[in-house]
Amino acid sequence: MRILVTGGAGFIGSHLCDRLVREGHDVLCLDNFFTGSKKNIDHLLDSHRFELIRHDVTEPILLEIDRIFNLACPASPVHYQYNPVKTIKTSVMGMINMLGLAKRVKARILQASTSEVYGDPLVHPQSEEYWGNVNPIGLRSCYDEGKRVAETLMMDYHRQNSVDIRIIRIFNTYGPRMALNDGRVVSNFIVQALRNEDITVYGDGSQTRSFCFVDDLVEGMLKLMNCEGITGPMNIGNPTETSILEFATRIINLTGSSSKIVFKTLPSDDPKQRQPDITFARNTLGWEPITDIDAGLKKTIDYFSRILACKP
């Protein structure tokens, strides 16, 4: 197939491009390089099955493709709060442009939504039926509400125009090619630990997250995209929950770091609990994460070690 991956030079997008090229598809990687990096896809540039297009999804584009994976949007608070208006434009206008393209060429389209649509959840763990507890005017709302509107657009194009859609809700994902300045807990903790700096835990560290290795996520995305008759939304994440304080301790042990843990004030709207109910994915796709957390973290630590070794 001829497959478009928007945000294809990003952390998750580049791993998806790798997998699609390996499977023999012709891949069009579209990215404006706000948070994506050419280093993530350098190894693909010589492949006759891979094309790179520098483009912003907020602007229309005409292409002939069979499928679309829409991953274009900054995903860490550091990046999406840098230009919140641009962030929500990327989610909303980008979604309209990609759905318009899918409608015109009759392509199947998958939207990479997020667990952030659940906000600071009052239901635990979160299933797809839960409507969420989101602050529509907070610092994170440019991302949270943008993704919620993108899901609305997907469903409306499906109901009104019969566009073939898939929606996944991605929970915390980690692995090689995360940005050094990502600002999220995995990259922050690993980089601080490798530098033997204090590890910054916000709040008392009792808030929880569940971490899914990127290869497992990509497998789930492909399984849903290839599944007939299922639109989603579908949670794709790791149901194993851990506290932030436990996670910081794990990183220190795996890196052999001399870092100490320090506590700072919890940011506004930071969710206290986040854990996916993956019953739908397990029963429908036969999918669940298979990568052991320590094995995945060791690969991620090795990646960051190489990156930091190249820094002056």
N, C-alpha and C positions, 0 to 999 in steps of 0.2 A: 504493500500500500504506500501511498504518498501521504505522509503525516506531518502536520504542522505542530510544533511545540513552542508556544509563546513563553517567554521567560526561560528559554532553553539553555542559556548560558549561566543560569543560577545554580544554586546548590542542588536542589531536587531535580530541576529541569535537565541539567547536564547528565545526571545518572540515568534519567529516563531516555535521553538521546542515545547514550551508550547502549542501553538495552535494545532499543528499537533498531539501531544500526546492526547490532549483532544478530537480530532476528531477520535481517534482510530487507527491511523497509527503507524507502527513500525518505529522509528526514529533513524538513525545513525548520531550522532553528531561528526563531525570531526574538530579538532582544534589543533593548535600548541601552544596556550596560549601566543602568543606574546602580543596581546592586549585583548584577551578573558580571562575570569575568571571562575574558578570552582564554585565560589559563585553564579554565574548567573544560574547555572544548578544543584546545590546541591539538590534542591527539586525534581529533576527528576530522580536522580540516583537509587532510589529504585523501579522505575516503570519498569515492565517487558517489556514495549513497548519502552524503551529508552536504547541506547547503546552509550558509549563515546569512541572515538578513538583518541588517541594523535598522530597526523600525520601532516606533512607539505605538502600542495597541490603541492609544486614544485617538489615533488617526486611522481612517479606513485603509484597507489594503485588499487588492484583488489577487487571488491565487486559485489554482486548481488543485484541490486536495481531497482526500477521502476521509480523513479524520483530523480532529483538532484536540490537543490537550492544552487548555488555557491555564497556565501557571503564572502569568505575568502579574506581579504585584510585590512590592517590598513586604517582607513578612515579619521583620523584627521591629519592636517599638522604636529603637534608635533610628531606623531608616524610615519607617512609615510616619513617624512624628516629625521628621525633618521638613517635610512638605506635605502636610495633611490634606490640602486641597487636591494636590496632584495624586495622592494615594487614593482618595475616593473616586477621582476621575478615572484612574486606571481600572478600578474594580467595576465601575458603572459604565463609562463610555467604552472601555475596552471590551466589556462583556457584550454590549450592544453591537459593537463592530464585529466581534467574533461570531455572535449568533446570526447577524446579517449575512456573514460569509457562509456559515454552515447552511443557512436556509437557501442561499443562492445555488450552492454546488451540491446540496443534499448530503453534507458530511455529518457524521456522528461527532458530537462534541462533548468533552468531559471538562467540567469546571472543578479546579482545585479550590474547594472552599476550606473552611477551617473550624476547629473546635471553638474558636473565639465567638462563633455565632451563639454559643450557649452563655457567653458572658461569665459572670461570677455565679455559677449554677447553684440553685436551691435544691436540685435533684442530683443524687449521686449513686452510682455512676450515671453518665449521661447517655441516654438512648436517643435515636433519631426522632422519636415522637415528642421529645421535650422541646418547648419553644424558646427556652432560654431566659436569662435575667441580665439584659444588656442595658448599659447606660447610653442613651442615644446622643448625649451632648458632652461626654467625657473626652479625655485626652486620647483614649484608644478607639473612639467611635469612628474615626476616619477609616480605620481598618475593619472593625467589627461590623459596622453598619454597611460599609461598602460591600463586604462579602455577603451580608444578608440580602441586600438589594440584588446582587448578582444571582443569588439562588432564586429570587422572585422572578427575575428576567428569564432565567432558564426555564422555569416552570410555565411562565406565560407564553414564551415562544413555542414550547412543546404543546401546550393546550390549544393555542390559537393557530399556529402554523405547522404543527406536526414535526417540528425539529426533533431529531433523534438525540436525546440528551442523557448525560450521566453526571451525577453530583457526588463528589466524595468530600467528607469533612476530615481534614488532616489534623491529627493531634501531634504533640511535640515530636519532632523528627531530628535525628542527629546522624553524623557520619562525616567522612572525608569531604572536603570542598566547602564546608561551612566557612563563612567569611570570618577573618580574624577579628574584625570590628563588629561582629554580628550583634553583640549586646545581649544575647540570650544566655540562659544559665549554662548550657553545655560548653559553648565556646569560652564564655567568661571564666568558668571554673578551671577548664583545662589550661588556658593561656596563663592565668594567674598562678596555677600550680607549677607549670613548667618553668615559670620565671621566679618561683619561690616567693611570690608576693602574697600579701594577705588575700584570702578568698572572701569576697563580699557576699554575704547572705542578707537578703532584705527581709525585714520583719524578724520573727523568732525562728524562722526556718521550718515551721510546722506545716506550711502550705505544701500541697502535694502536686506532683506532675507524673505523667507516664511517658516514657521515652521509647520511641520506635526507631530501629535502625533503617537507614534510607533504602537499602536493598529490599527489605520487607515491604516498605511503603510502595515502592515501584511495582513490586509483584501484585499488591492489592489493586493499584491503579489499573494495571493491565488486565487483571481478571475482571474487574467491573466493566472496563471499556469493551471487552470481548464477550461479555455476558448479554444474551438477548433478552429484551423485554423488561429490564430493570433500570429505572431512571435514577434511583436513589431519592433523597440523600442517604449516604452510607458512611458510617464511621470507619476510618482506617487508622488504627493506632494500636498501641500496646496497652492491654488492660492491667498490666502489673504496675501498681501505684507505689511511689516512693516519696518521702519527704525531701525537701530541698536540703535540709541539714544532713540527712543520711547520704544524699547524693554528693554533697561537698566532701564528706568523709571518705566516700568511695573513690573519688577522684584523687584525693591526697594519697590514699593507699596505692592506687594503681600507678601513679607517677613517681612514688617515692619522694614526694615533695616535703620541704620543711615549712610549707605555708601554714599560717594560722588562720582560723575562721574569725571574721569580724562581722558585726551585725549593724545594719543601717535601716533607716525608716522604709517601710513598705511603700512602693509607688502607688499612685491613685489608680483605682479600678483593677488592681492585680488580683486575678482569681485565687481563691483560697484552696479550691480543690479542682482537679481536672483528671478525669479517668473515663475512657470510652467504654461503653457497653458495645461489644463487637458481635453480639449474637446474630445480627442480621448478616454481617459479612461471613461469619463462620458457617451459618446455615445455608446461605445462598451461593457463596463462592467457594466454600471449603477453605477460606483463607484465615490465617492467624499468623502473628509474627513468630519467627523461628530462631532469630539471632539472640543468643545470650547477651545480657546487658554488658558483662565484663568483656566478652569477645568484641562486641561492637565498639565499646569505649577504647579498647586497646588499639583498634584500627584508627579511630579518630585521634587518639593521642599521638600515634605514630605520624599521622598526617600533619598535625600542628607542630610536632617536633621538627619535621623537615622544613615547614614554612618558617618557623622561628630561627632555624639554623641559617637560613638565607638572609635574615634581616641583619643590617649592620648593628 
